[in-house]
Amino acid sequence: MSTATSAVAATRNPYAEQAPVHPLRFLHGLNPLAKLAAPLPAMVLVLFTRDLATPLAFVALALVLLLVGARLTAPAVVALLLGTPLAVALLGVTFGLWVDPPRLDDTSAAASVVLMQVGEWRFTLAAYLAGVATALRIAAIVLLSLIAGLTTTGPELVRALVQNLRVPYRLGYTALAAMRFVPRFRHELDVIRAAHRVRGVDAGRGPIAATRRGISYAIPLLASAIRHAERVALAMEARAFGAHPSRTERTISRWRLRDTVFVALFWLASVAIVWWGLLAATNG
């Protein structure tokens, strides 16, 4: 088998072996449930914060963990380092415009700093900081969720749910099979579009032509989906899927000591950040 063929097979096979990971990229070696359980309390706590310090600290913590412990491409690193502050700055303006002025502290120094004024309407620094606080909460939740999202594959998560949380394998592996439909449907849609262009059917511009093309794509895509679903169902039936209460696992998902240590340290760091944020808000 050639290298190109092996690469394509590894892309399409959800159970293919992953590429070797550097020992420093420790997030890939953790149990998927640990990477979900560790940031989950922090994500809930961030929802109830109103200051700038607490979500900013969680953003910094998530960025450090992703940059150190995850295997990221160069565009992903650039997106994290440059896209995060840019998104927070832009969302701060957007959310700041929706802030109700009576809810702001008129006695603060930021309330007297006018950033923009149209007639009698004023966009103050206090409104912008309130918008930035909301944007930071969203950024913190997104980055904390990426700890598991960027370092865990679908099969790994399903195996952990089935083996560690005792989720019925009928549900877990059926959901995994359903998720594997998405890339196949994307490939089928590309094939249908190419076939239409070859036959000259994909001509025309404007919303009417786009609607017509969408309808013409739907019928063959639906037929392909039904055929693929029948093949998957026959394959699962041939392997006696669901006939027994348990199945032999090809890959074992274990909860190790390092998973417990990671969750405990993350929870301690979360408590310390929240405590520091409360002290900063009180002293401020």
Secondary structure, 3 states (H helix, E strand, C coil): CCHHHHHHHHHHCCCCCCCCCCCCCHHHHCCHHHHHHCCHHHHHHHHCCCCCHHHHHHHHHHHHHHHHHCCCCHHHHHHHHHHHHHHHHHHHHHHHHCCCHHHCCCCCCHHHCEEEEECCEEEEHHHHHHHHHHHHHHHHHHHHHHHHHCCCCHHHHHHHHHHHCCCCHHHHHHHHHHHCHHHHHHHHHHHHHHHHHHCCCCCCCCHHHHHHHHHHHHHHHHHHHHHHHHHHHHHHHHCCCCCCCCCCCCCCCCCCHHHHHHHHHHHHHHHHHHHHHHHHHHHC
